[in-house]
Amino acid sequence: MVDVRDGHLCVAGCRVVDIVDAHGEPAYIYDAETIDRQYAQLRTALPDDVQIFYSVKANPNPGILSHMVGLADGAEVSSGGELRKALEAGFAPQDIIFVGPGKSEAEILAAVREGIYAIVAESVPEIRLIDDVAADVGRCAHVALRINPTRPMSGARLAMAGKPSQFGIDEADIGSAFEEASSCQHVEIMGIHAYLGTRILDAEVVARNTRYIAEMALRASQEYGFELAMVDFGGGFGVPYFENEEEFDIDALQRELAGLPDECLGDAAHRARLMVESGRYLVADCGIYVARVRYVKQSQGKSFVILSGGTNHHMAAAAIGGFVRRNFPVAVVNRMDEPNTLTADLCGPLCTPTDVLARKVDIPTVEPGDLVAVLKSGAYGFSASPLGFLSHEQPREVLVKNGEAQPA
C-alpha cells in the first residue's frame, strides 16, 4: 500500500526515493500487496460460484500477470499479443477467453490452436471466420456470443452497450447469430458474454446489469436450444480517481449479488461457468507514476512545473480524449510533510500544449530534483499511452513484492 513515513511517500514500506535511486525514473511502481487486497475484497463480495477473470488490457506487465496467475481464476485477453503474454505468465489455455470486435484470422488461429476456453464472437461474420479457421486445422472452436443489449445502460462512466456499438451482436439479432452458428461444422456455441460499461461506482448498477445479463443468457439458451456452459457478466467495477467520487461499496455489492445467480439462472447456475472480468478494480490502486522535477518556471503570473515524463507515459492522467479535465491525485514524494504553498500545472517535456498531467494543482513548493507521483496509476497507464511520441525514453516498471523492489 501507499503510505507516508518520515515525510516520504512509500510503497509497501519502501521509500519511493530509494526505489528511484535503484531503478531510475520516470517509473511506474506497482505494489503486489495492494493487488492481493483488492482481489480479496472482490472475491468476498461475489457469490462463491462466480469466478474472477483478470482483464489483461488494464495492465499487461509480465510481473503483474505472473502475480495474477496465483489469484485470478482466468484471464480475459483482447489481442494475440495479450494471449501470448497470458500464456507465458502461466495462465492455462482452458482459463482464457478472447474478446474484441476486430480479431484477425491469425489471432483466431492462435486461439483455436491453443484450445482456449472461449473465443467471444462479436459479429456474425466473425462466427463464419472462426468456423473456417477451425475447419482448416481440424478443431472445434468453443464460442461465446457477446450480446449488445437493447436496453439503454446507465450508471457507468463509460457505457459500452445498450446503444449502436462496434461491440457485440445486437440482442435483437441473437436469432440470426444462432442460425449462422447452426450451419457451422466447427463452432460450438457454449455461452453468452456481455460488458455493459466501465468505471461503475454504484453496487446497485452492477447488480442490475448482472441480473439483466443472466436473464438474457437463460432466455437465449432456452429459445435456441443450446447448453449454457458459460455466462460472462462483464464487470466494470470502478475506482474513484477524482474529487467527489466515493469508493465502490464492496459490502453493498455482496448484499446485492447474494443469491442472484440461482435466482436468475436456476439449475443452469450450477452447470455453467459463471465469471466476471476485472482489471481496473484489481490494479488501479496498486501503481504510481513517478517523474522528476526538471524546471520550475513562471509565465504571465502562472506557475509551471516541468517533469521528466508526461502525456507520452501517462495519457490517462493527461485526460487526452476526455470530455472534462480532472486531475488524478498527485504527491511530491520527498515533501509529504510540507504544506501546499504552490499552485501549478504539472507538465511533461513534450513539445505540445496538451502535455499536462495536472492543472492548477496545490503542492508544496518544489525544486529541480524533487520527485512527483501520480497516484492510482496501476491501470491503463504504461501500455495505454503513446510511448513512442517524440521518441523519449520509456518509463521503467518496478514491482514491490515481499518487501523488495524488482524490475517488472
C-alpha positions in Angstrom: 0.0 0.0 0.0 1.0 3.6 -0.4 1.7 5.5 2.8 3.8 8.2 4.3 6.8 7.7 6.6 9.1 10.5 7.9 7.9 12.8 5.2 8.4 10.4 2.4 5.9 8.6 0.2 6.4 4.8 0.5 5.1 1.8 -1.5 4.8 -1.3 0.6 7.2 0.1 3.1 9.8 1.0 0.6 10.6 4.7 0.1 9.9 5.8 -3.4 13.1 7.9 -3.5 15.1 4.7 -2.7 13.3 2.8 -5.5 14.0 5.5 -7.9 17.7 5.7 -6.8 18.0 2.0 -7.5 15.9 1.7 -10.7 15.7 5.1 -12.3 12.9 7.4 -13.4 10.4 8.1 -14.9 8.9 4.9 -13.5 5.7 3.0 -12.8 6.0 1.4 -9.3 3.5 -1.4 -8.5 2.6 -3.0 -5.2 1.7 -6.7 -5.1 0.1 -6.4 -1.7 -2.4 -3.9 -2.9 -3.4 -6.3 -5.7 -3.9 -9.0 -3.1 -6.1 -6.7 -1.1 -8.3 -5.6 -4.0 -8.7 -9.2 -5.2 -9.7 -10.4 -1.7 -12.3 -7.7 -1.4 -13.8 -8.5 -4.7 -13.7 -12.3 -4.0 -15.5 -11.8 -0.8 -18.3 -9.7 -2.4 -19.0 -12.1 -5.3 -21.0 -15.3 -4.9 -18.8 -18.3 -4.5 -19.6 -19.8 -7.9 -18.7 -16.6 -9.8 -15.1 -16.7 -11.0 -12.8 -13.6 -11.5 -11.0 -13.3 -14.8 -8.3 -10.7 -14.9 -8.7 -8.2 -17.8 -5.1 -8.1 -19.2 -5.7 -4.9 -21.0 -5.7 -3.0 -17.7 -2.1 -3.8 -17.1 -0.2 -6.5 -19.1 3.1 -6.1 -17.2 4.7 -9.5 -17.0 5.3 -9.2 -13.3 1.7 -8.3 -12.6 0.5 -11.1 -14.9 2.6 -13.7 -13.1 1.3 -12.5 -9.8 -2.3 -12.7 -11.1 -1.8 -16.4 -12.0 -1.9 -17.2 -8.3 -5.0 -15.1 -7.7 -7.4 -14.9 -10.6 -9.4 -17.8 -12.0 -8.5 -16.9 -15.6 -7.5 -14.2 -18.0 -9.5 -12.1 -20.5 -7.4 -11.1 -23.4 -8.1 -8.8 -26.3 -5.3 -9.4 -28.8 -2.9 -12.0 -30.0 -0.2 -10.3 -28.0 -2.2 -10.4 -24.8 -2.9 -14.1 -25.4 0.8 -14.8 -25.8 1.6 -12.8 -22.6 -1.1 -14.6 -20.6 0.2 -18.0 -21.6 3.8 -17.0 -20.9 2.8 -15.8 -17.5 1.3 -19.2 -16.7 -2.4 -18.9 -17.4 -3.8 -22.2 -18.7 -5.5 -22.1 -22.1 -8.7 -23.5 -20.5 -8.8 -20.4 -18.3 -8.5 -17.8 -21.1 -11.2 -16.0 -23.0 -10.6 -13.8 -26.1 -12.7 -10.8 -26.7 -12.6 -7.9 -29.1 -14.5 -6.8 -32.2 -11.7 -7.0 -34.8 -9.9 -10.2 -34.3 -7.6 -11.1 -37.2 -7.5 -14.5 -38.8 -4.1 -15.1 -37.3 -5.4 -14.3 -33.8 -8.3 -16.6 -34.2 -6.0 -19.4 -35.4 -3.7 -18.9 -32.4 -6.7 -19.1 -30.1 -8.0 -22.3 -31.8 -4.7 -24.0 -31.7 -4.1 -23.2 -28.1 -7.5 -24.6 -27.2 -8.6 -21.6 -25.1 -11.8 -21.8 -23.1 -13.8 -19.5 -25.3 -13.5 -17.2 -28.3 -16.1 -14.4 -27.8 -17.6 -13.7 -31.2 -18.8 -10.1 -31.7 -20.5 -10.4 -35.1 -22.0 -12.9 -37.5 -19.1 -12.6 -40.0 -16.7 -13.4 -37.1 -18.6 -16.6 -36.4 -18.1 -17.6 -40.1 -14.4 -16.8 -39.9 -13.9 -18.8 -36.7 -15.6 -21.8 -38.4 -13.4 -21.5 -41.4 -10.2 -21.3 -39.3 -11.2 -24.2 -37.1 -12.1 -26.3 -40.1 -8.6 -25.7 -41.6 -6.9 -27.1 -38.5 -9.5 -29.8 -37.8 -10.6 -28.4 -34.5 -13.9 -27.4 -32.9 -13.9 -23.9 -31.5 -15.8 -23.1 -28.4 -17.5 -19.8 -28.9 -19.5 -17.4 -26.7 -21.6 -14.7 -28.2 -21.1 -11.2 -27.0 -24.5 -9.5 -26.9 -25.2 -5.8 -27.1 -28.5 -5.4 -25.1 -31.4 -3.5 -26.4 -32.0 -1.7 -23.1 -30.0 1.5 -22.6 -27.4 1.3 -19.9 -26.9 3.8 -17.1 -24.6 4.3 -14.2 -21.3 3.7 -16.0 -18.7 6.4 -16.5 -18.3 4.8 -20.0 -21.3 2.9 -21.4 -20.3 0.2 -23.8 -23.7 -1.4 -24.6 -27.4 -0.5 -25.0 -26.6 1.7 -28.0 -25.2 1.4 -31.5 -21.8 -0.2 -31.0 -18.9 -2.0 -32.6 -19.1 -4.3 -29.6 -21.2 -7.5 -29.7 -24.2 -8.7 -31.6 -27.4 -6.7 -31.0 -29.8 -8.5 -28.7 -32.5 -8.3 -31.5 -30.1 -10.3 -33.8 -29.4 -13.2 -31.5 -31.6 -15.4 -33.6 -29.6 -14.6 -36.8 -26.3 -15.4 -35.0 -27.6 -18.8 -33.8 -28.9 -19.5 -37.3 -25.5 -18.9 -38.7 -23.8 -20.9 -36.0 -26.1 -23.9 -36.6 -24.8 -24.1 -40.2 -21.2 -24.2 -39.0 -19.5 -27.6 -38.5 -16.6 -26.4 -36.4 -18.2 -23.9 -34.0 -19.9 -24.8 -30.7 -21.9 -22.0 -29.1 -21.4 -22.5 -25.4 -22.2 -19.3 -23.7 -23.2 -15.6 -23.5 -21.0 -12.6 -22.8 -21.9 -9.0 -22.2 -20.0 -6.0 -20.9 -22.3 -3.1 -20.3 -19.9 -0.4 -19.1 -16.9 0.6 -17.1 -15.9 2.7 -14.1 -19.2 1.8 -12.3 -19.1 3.1 -8.7 -22.7 2.0 -7.7 -23.1 -1.6 -6.5 -26.8 -1.5 -7.4 -25.9 -0.7 -11.0 -23.6 -3.7 -11.1 -26.3 -5.9 -9.7 -28.9 -4.6 -12.1 -26.6 -5.3 -15.0 -25.8 -8.8 -13.7 -29.4 -9.7 -13.4 -30.2 -8.5 -16.9 -27.3 -10.5 -18.4 -28.3 -13.6 -16.5 -31.9 -13.5 -17.6 -30.9 -12.8 -21.2 -28.5 -15.7 -21.2 -31.0 -18.1 -19.9 -33.6 -16.9 -22.3 -31.3 -17.4 -25.2 -30.3 -20.9 -24.1 -34.0 -21.9 -23.8 -35.1 -20.3 -27.0 -32.3 -21.6 -29.2 -31.7 -24.9 -27.5 -28.1 -24.9 -26.5 -26.4 -25.9 -23.3 -25.5 -22.8 -21.3 -21.9 -23.7 -20.3 -20.7 -20.1 -19.7 -22.1 -16.7 -18.6 -19.8 -13.7 -18.5 -21.4 -10.9 -16.6 -18.7 -8.4 -17.6 -17.8 -6.2 -14.7 -16.9 -2.6 -14.8 -16.1 -2.3 -11.1 -14.8 1.3 -10.7 -12.3 3.1 -8.5 -12.6 6.8 -7.5 -10.0 8.9 -9.2 -11.4 12.4 -8.8 -12.9 14.7 -6.1 -16.4 14.0 -5.0 -16.2 10.3 -6.2 -16.8 7.7 -3.5 -15.2 4.3 -3.0 -17.1 1.4 -4.6 -19.1 -0.1 -1.7 -17.9 -3.7 -1.8 -20.2 -4.6 1.1 -23.2 -3.3 -0.7 -22.2 -5.4 -3.8 -22.1 -8.5 -1.6 -25.6 -7.8 -0.4 -26.9 -7.0 -3.9 -25.5 -10.1 -5.5 -26.3 -12.6 -2.8 -28.3 -15.5 -4.3 -28.7 -13.7 -7.6 -27.2 -16.4 -9.9 -29.5 -19.1 -8.5 -32.5 -16.7 -8.6 -31.9 -15.7 -12.3 -30.4 -18.9 -13.8 -32.0 -21.7 -11.7 -30.3 -25.0 -12.3 -28.1 -23.5 -15.0 -26.3 -21.6 -12.4 -24.7 -24.8 -11.2 -23.9 -26.2 -14.6 -22.5 -23.1 -16.2 -19.1 -21.5 -15.6 -20.0 -18.0 -14.3 -17.5 -15.2 -14.4 -16.8 -11.5 -14.2 -14.0 -9.6 -15.7 -12.0 -7.1 -13.6 -8.9 -5.1 -14.4 -9.1 -1.5 -13.2 -10.5 -2.5 -9.8 -7.7 -5.0 -9.2 -4.7 -2.9 -10.3 -5.5 0.8 -10.4 -4.6 1.4 -6.7 -1.5 -0.7 -6.9 0.5 1.7 -9.1 2.1 5.1 -9.0 3.8 7.0 -11.8 6.9 8.9 -10.7 8.8 11.7 -12.6 11.5 14.1 -11.6 11.1 17.9 -11.5 13.4 19.4 -14.1 12.4 23.1 -14.1 10.1 25.4 -12.2 9.0 28.5 -14.1 6.6 31.4 -14.2 4.7 32.6 -17.3 2.4 35.6 -17.2 1.7 35.1 -13.5 1.2 31.3 -13.7 3.5 28.6 -12.3 4.6 25.6 -14.3 6.5 22.5 -13.0 8.3 20.7 -15.9 8.7 17.0 -15.3 10.9 14.3 -16.9 7.8 12.5 -18.2 4.3 13.4 -19.2 1.5 12.5 -21.6 3.7 10.1 -23.5 3.9 7.9 -20.3 0.5 8.6 -18.7 -2.2 9.6 -21.2 -5.0 8.9 -18.7 -3.7 11.4 -16.2 -3.3 13.9 -19.0 -7.1 13.4 -19.8 -6.4 13.1 -23.5 -9.7 12.3 -25.2 -11.7 13.1 -22.0 -14.7 15.4 -22.1 -13.9 17.0 -18.7 -10.4 17.8 -17.4 -10.0 16.5 -13.9 -6.7 15.7 -12.0 -5.6 12.4 -10.8 -4.3 12.6 -7.2 -0.7 13.7 -7.1 2.0 14.0 -4.4 5.5 15.3 -4.0 7.3 12.2 -3.0 10.0 13.7 -0.8 8.0 16.6 0.7 5.0 14.7 2.1 5.1 16.6 5.5 5.3 20.1 3.9 2.3 22.3 3.4 0.9 23.2 0.0 2.3 26.5 -0.9 2.3 26.4 -4.7 -0.4 26.2 -7.3 0.9 25.0 -10.6 0.4 23.0 -13.8 2.4 19.8 -13.8 3.8 19.4 -17.4 5.9 16.9 -19.2 8.8 17.5 -21.6 6.9 17.2 -24.8 6.6 19.9 -27.5 2.8 20.0 -27.3 0.4 22.1 -25.1 -1.6 19.0 -24.3 1.3 17.6 -22.2 -0.1 18.4 -18.8 -0.5 15.8 -16.1 -2.4 18.0 -13.7 -3.7 21.6 -13.9 -3.9 24.1 -11.1 -2.9 21.6 -8.5 -1.8 22.6 -5.0 1.5 21.1 -3.9 4.5 22.0 -1.7 7.0 24.4 -3.3 9.3 22.2 -5.4 12.8 22.5 -6.7 14.6 20.7 -9.6 15.4 17.2 -8.5 12.2 16.6 -6.4 10.0 13.7 -7.4 6.3 14.0 -8.2 4.0 11.0 -8.1 0.7 10.5 -9.9 -1.3 8.0 -7.7 -3.9 5.4 -8.8 -1.8 4.7 -11.9 -1.8 0.9 -11.9 -4.4 0.6 -14.7 -4.3 1.9 -18.2 -1.1 3.7 -17.7 2.1 2.5 -19.3 0.6 0.3 -22.0 -2.3 2.7 -22.8 0.0 5.7 -23.5 1.6 7.0 -26.7 5.1 5.8 -25.6 6.7 6.4 -29.0 5.7 10.0 -29.3 8.8 12.2 -29.7 11.0 9.2 -29.0 11.6 9.9 -25.4 12.9 7.2 -23.1 10.2 4.8 -21.9 9.5 4.6 -18.2 10.8 1.8 -16.0 8.3 -0.6 -14.4 9.0 -1.9 -10.9 7.1 -4.4 -8.8 7.4 -4.3 -5.0 6.7 -7.8 -3.7 7.7 -9.3 -0.3 9.4 -6.1 0.7 11.7 -6.0 -2.4 11.5 -3.8 -5.5 12.4 -5.5 -8.7 12.2 -4.7 -12.4 8.8 -5.9 -13.5 
